[in-house]
Amino acid sequence: MKPRILVAACIAACALAGTAALADPATPAAEFTVAASNWKFTPGTIVAHPGQTVVLHAKATEGMHGLVSDDLGVKSVMLAPGKTVDVTFVAPSKPGKYYVHCSVPCGPGHANMVLEVDVQ
C-alpha cells in the first residue's frame, strides 16, 4: 500500500472510531499512577481531554493483572507485582466514557475489573 493511501486510511479509521489521529501538541500529557489489585483498579476513573496524550504508570499490587482497550488502542499489557509498566495512548477526540479492562483472568471479579477514562 502506498504511504499516502495508508495515512488517509488511518485518518479515516480514526475518525470513524471517534479517536484522535494525533495528540494535541498544545495540551500537556496527563500522567496517572494506576494500581491493579484483586478485581479493581485504583483510581477507578481518570479524566483526560480530547486529543490529550495519557500515560498510565501501571502496576499490580496483588496477583497478576493486565490492561487492554480496543477503544483506546491499548494492546494487552501484563502487570506483574512489583514492576511498573508505562502505557501511553491518545484520548479520543470525542468526549465520553471509555474503558480499560483487565486482560488477565484473575478470579471471580475479573469481568467487572474496569478503569474508566472520562474524556471531557
C-alpha positions, -999 to 999 in steps of 0.1 A, spaced: 0 0 0 13 35 -9 22 58 21 -4 84 12 -31 58 9 -20 43 42 -21 77 60 -55 85 46 -69 51 56 -55 56 92 -71 91 94 -104 78 81 -104 48 105 -96 71 135 -124 95 125 -149 66 123 -137 53 157 -140 87 173 -104 88 182 -77 114 176 -53 107 148 -26 126 165 -20 140 200 -28 177 205 7 193 210 -8 223 228 -22 200 256 3 187 281 3 149 287 -18 136 316 0 111 338 -16 87 363 -4 60 386 -27 31 385 -26 1 408 -43 -32 399 -54 -54 427 -79 -82 430 -108 -70 409 -102 -33 409 -81 -5 395 -71 24 418 -81 50 409 -112 36 392 -117 67 370 -93 91 353 -101 123 334 -85 133 301 -91 159 274 -98 151 237 -66 145 219 -45 145 251 -17 121 255 -23 99 285 4 80 303 -6 53 328 22 42 352 5 9 360 15 -18 385 -1 -49 401 -2 -47 439 -16 -82 443 -18 -110 418 -12 -109 380 -33 -85 360 -32 -67 327 -46 -38 307 -64 -38 273 -87 -14 255 -98 -17 219 -115 18 221 -82 34 232 -58 14 212 -42 -2 242 -29 -37 233 -28 -63 260 -1 -55 286 8 -78 315 12 -63 350 34 -83 375 36 -75 411 64 -51 420 70 -39 384 57 -7 369 47 -6 332 41 27 313 12 26 289 7 55 266 -24 64 244 -41 94 229 -75 102 244 -103 101 217 -114 133 201 -150 126 210 -159 133 247 -173 103 265 -165 74 287 -140 48 275 -129 17 293 -96 -2 300 -103 -38 311 -81 -63 330 -67 -87 303 -56 -115 327 -83 -138 342 -79 -130 379 -108 -146 396 -145 -142 403 -144 -103 400 -124 -102 367 -153 -94 345 -160 -62 364 -124 -50 367 -125 -18 347 -107 15 346 -129 43 333 -114 70 311 -137 100 312 -128 122 282 -142 158 287 
